[in-house]
Amino acid sequence: MSEERFGEFVLVRRHDHVAELVLDRPKAMNAVSTDMARSIAGACAALAADRDARVVVLTSSHERAFCVGADLKERNSFTDAELVRQRPVARGAYTGVLELPMPTVAAVHGFALGGGFELALSCDVIVADRTAVVGLPEVSVGVIPGGGGTQLLPRRVGAARAAELIFTARRLEAAEAHELGLVDELVDEGQDRDAALGLAARMAANSPVGLRAAKRALRLGHGLDLRAGLEVEDAAWRSVAFSGDRAEGVAAFNDKRAPRWPGE
């Protein structure tokens, strides 16, 4: 296993074809400062360009928190002009995760609030343990979810449910979050990282070309009418139909052996 650090607060660990992006600011429960946001974006840019990374898992080094959201102590010191300048840096962290071209899995335990939950929502699948507490409480401090929450949450749970959760600013414990679809898989306490890495390893056994194309079709097709969505799917299919991965997958199936994906 190799490691690479991006700034002071983000670490990337390699587990074969699975990359683990670790939020590593434990003294602040992973509150996202300007420096940390810049590091998340930088790590995501590097991973997006890495053809060896087939799946990314987003984890936390803190025992009791995934991420508590924006660093409000830092925000409290900003002038209006500084807040305006910081905004694209903050957005870069969330869009960095959201726009990763490969499948992404969040491993959530403890608090995942505000921007912390938005980082998880930016992933394709959320695995949570029974200590997880999630929510988007931004209106309780005079702002709104600004890391994609107003757009990503209704895509998961529907417009009315998302409105209720955002307008009340309430926190949900793991069982209710799972029941309502805010998280996808609920595991025993302390098992979120192992479960997420195991799920990612199963994904990473498949064609990297196929995985990226399938994610592209899922993301671009969401919200379109069926006819338009099927055109998106057809374009994604054409992008893989003549690839080396497709040729290897068919050959391996016929030879009754595990595929050796060329990744192209």
C-alpha positions in Angstrom: 0.0 0.0 0.0 1.4 3.4 -1.0 0.5 6.8 0.4 0.6 10.3 -1.0 -0.2 13.5 0.9 -2.0 16.5 -0.6 -1.3 19.4 1.7 -1.6 19.0 5.4 -5.1 17.6 5.6 -5.7 15.1 2.8 -4.1 11.7 2.3 -4.5 9.2 -0.6 -3.8 5.6 0.1 -3.6 3.0 -2.7 -5.1 -0.4 -2.3 -4.3 -2.0 -5.7 -6.9 -0.4 -8.0 -8.8 1.2 -5.2 -7.7 4.7 -4.1 -8.7 5.8 -0.5 -9.1 9.6 -0.2 -8.7 10.2 3.6 -10.0 13.4 5.2 -7.2 14.0 7.7 -7.8 17.0 9.9 -8.6 15.2 13.2 -8.0 18.2 15.5 -10.9 20.0 13.8 -13.1 16.9 13.2 -12.3 17.4 9.5 -13.9 20.8 9.3 -13.2 22.0 5.8 -10.9 25.0 5.8 -9.8 26.9 2.7 -6.5 24.9 2.8 -8.3 21.6 3.2 -10.8 22.4 0.4 -7.8 23.2 -1.9 -6.2 19.9 -1.0 -9.4 17.9 -1.6 -9.7 19.5 -5.1 -6.0 18.8 -5.8 -6.3 15.1 -4.8 -9.4 14.7 -6.9 -7.7 16.2 -9.9 -4.8 13.8 -9.5 -7.1 10.8 -9.1 -9.3 11.8 -12.1 -6.2 11.7 -14.3 -4.9 8.4 -12.8 -5.9 5.5 -15.1 -4.8 3.0 -12.5 -7.5 4.2 -10.0 -10.7 2.3 -10.8 -12.7 3.2 -7.7 -12.3 5.9 -5.0 -13.3 5.5 -1.4 -13.8 8.7 0.7 -12.9 8.0 4.4 -12.0 9.9 7.6 -9.1 9.6 10.1 -11.2 10.9 13.0 -12.8 8.3 15.3 -16.0 10.2 15.9 -16.6 12.2 12.8 -16.6 11.9 9.0 -16.6 15.6 8.5 -18.5 18.4 10.4 -18.7 20.7 7.4 -17.3 24.1 6.7 -14.7 25.6 9.2 -17.0 28.2 10.8 -14.2 29.5 13.0 -12.3 30.4 9.8 -15.4 31.7 8.2 -16.1 34.0 11.2 -12.9 35.8 10.5 -13.6 36.6 6.9 -14.5 39.9 5.5 -17.2 39.9 2.8 -14.5 40.2 0.1 -12.6 37.2 1.6 -15.7 35.1 1.6 -16.3 35.9 -2.1 -12.8 34.9 -2.9 -13.0 31.7 -0.9 -16.2 30.5 -2.5 -14.7 29.0 -5.7 -12.1 27.3 -3.6 -14.8 25.7 -1.5 -16.8 24.7 -4.5 -13.7 23.1 -6.0 -13.6 20.5 -3.2 -17.2 19.4 -3.7 -17.2 19.4 -7.5 -13.8 17.6 -7.4 -15.5 14.7 -5.6 -18.7 14.9 -7.6 -16.9 14.9 -11.0 -14.5 12.0 -10.4 -15.0 9.9 -13.5 -14.8 6.5 -11.7 -17.2 5.1 -9.1 -16.9 6.6 -5.6 -18.0 5.3 -2.2 -18.2 7.3 1.0 -17.5 5.5 4.3 -19.3 7.5 7.0 -19.2 7.2 10.8 -20.1 9.8 13.5 -20.9 13.3 12.4 -21.4 14.0 8.7 -23.0 17.4 8.8 -23.4 20.3 6.3 -20.5 20.3 3.9 -19.4 17.0 5.4 -22.6 15.3 4.3 -22.4 17.0 1.0 -19.0 15.4 0.4 -20.7 12.1 1.0 -23.7 13.0 -1.2 -21.2 13.7 -4.0 -20.2 10.0 -4.0 -22.1 7.4 -5.9 -22.7 5.1 -2.9 -22.7 5.9 0.9 -21.9 3.2 3.4 -22.5 4.3 7.1 -22.0 2.6 10.4 -24.5 2.8 13.3 -22.8 5.8 14.9 -23.5 8.0 11.8 -25.4 11.3 12.3 -26.1 13.1 9.1 -27.9 16.3 8.1 -27.8 19.6 6.3 -28.2 22.2 9.1 -27.1 25.3 7.1 -30.3 27.3 7.5 -29.8 27.2 11.2 -26.7 29.4 10.8 -28.1 31.7 8.2 -26.9 30.1 4.9 -28.0 27.3 2.7 -26.3 24.0 1.7 -23.7 25.3 -0.8 -21.8 22.2 -1.6 -24.5 20.6 -3.8 -26.9 19.6 -1.0 -30.0 21.4 -2.5 -29.5 19.5 -5.7 -28.1 16.1 -4.6 -30.4 15.4 -1.7 -33.7 15.6 -3.7 -32.2 13.3 -6.3 -31.8 10.8 -3.5 -35.0 11.2 -1.5 -37.4 13.3 -3.6 -38.2 17.0 -3.5 -40.6 17.1 -0.5 -38.4 15.0 1.8 -35.3 17.0 0.9 -37.3 20.2 1.6 -38.4 19.0 5.0 -34.8 18.0 6.0 -33.2 21.2 4.7 -35.8 23.6 6.1 -35.9 22.0 9.6 -32.1 21.6 9.7 -32.5 18.4 11.6 -30.0 15.7 12.2 -30.8 12.1 11.4 -29.2 9.1 13.2 -28.0 6.2 11.1 -31.1 4.0 11.2 -33.5 6.7 10.0 -31.0 8.0 7.5 -30.8 4.5 6.0 -34.6 4.0 6.1 -35.1 7.3 4.2 -32.4 6.6 1.7 -29.9 9.2 2.8 -27.3 6.4 3.1 -27.3 3.2 1.1 -25.7 0.5 3.3 -25.8 0.4 7.1 -23.1 -1.6 8.9 -22.1 -2.3 12.5 -20.1 0.3 14.4 -16.6 0.7 13.2 -17.1 -1.3 10.0 -17.9 1.5 7.6 -14.3 1.8 6.1 -13.8 -2.0 5.7 -17.3 -2.4 4.2 -16.7 0.5 1.8 -13.3 -0.8 0.8 -14.7 -4.3 0.2 -17.5 -2.9 -1.9 -14.9 -0.8 -3.9 -12.7 -3.9 -4.4 -15.7 -5.8 -5.9 -16.4 -2.8 -8.3 -12.7 -2.5 -9.2 -12.6 -6.1 -10.4 -14.6 -5.0 -13.4 -13.6 -3.2 -16.5 -12.2 0.3 -15.7 -13.4 1.5 -19.1 -16.9 0.0 -18.5 -17.0 1.5 -15.0 -16.3 5.0 -16.2 -18.7 4.8 -19.1 -21.5 3.4 -16.9 -21.0 6.2 -14.4 -21.1 8.8 -17.2 -24.4 7.3 -18.5 -25.9 7.2 -15.0 -24.9 10.8 -14.3 -25.7 12.4 -17.7 -28.9 10.5 -18.1 -30.4 11.3 -14.7 -33.4 13.6 -15.0 -33.8 13.3 -18.8 -36.8 11.8 -20.4 -36.5 8.1 -21.3 -35.8 8.7 -25.0 -33.0 11.3 -24.3 -31.6 9.0 -21.6 -31.4 6.1 -23.9 -29.4 8.3 -26.4 -27.0 9.1 -23.5 -26.7 5.4 -22.8 -26.1 4.6 -26.5 -23.3 7.1 -26.7 -21.7 5.6 -23.6 -22.1 2.1 -25.1 -20.4 3.2 -28.3 -17.5 4.6 -26.3 -16.7 1.1 -24.9 -17.9 -1.2 -27.6 -14.7 -1.2 -29.6 -12.3 -0.9 -26.6 -9.6 -3.2 -25.5 -11.5 -3.9 -22.3 -14.5 -5.1 -24.3 -12.4 -7.4 -26.4 -10.6 -8.8 -23.3 -13.9 -9.3 -21.4 -15.4 -11.3 -24.2 -12.2 -13.4 -24.6 -11.9 -14.0 -20.9 -15.6 -15.1 -20.7 -15.1 -17.6 -23.6 -11.8 -18.9 -22.1 -13.4 -19.2 -18.7 -10.7 -17.2 -17.0 -10.4 -13.9 -15.1 -10.0 -10.9 -17.4 -6.8 -8.9 -17.5 -8.2 -5.5 -18.3 -6.0 -3.3 -20.5 -8.0 -0.3 -19.2 -8.4 1.2 -22.7 
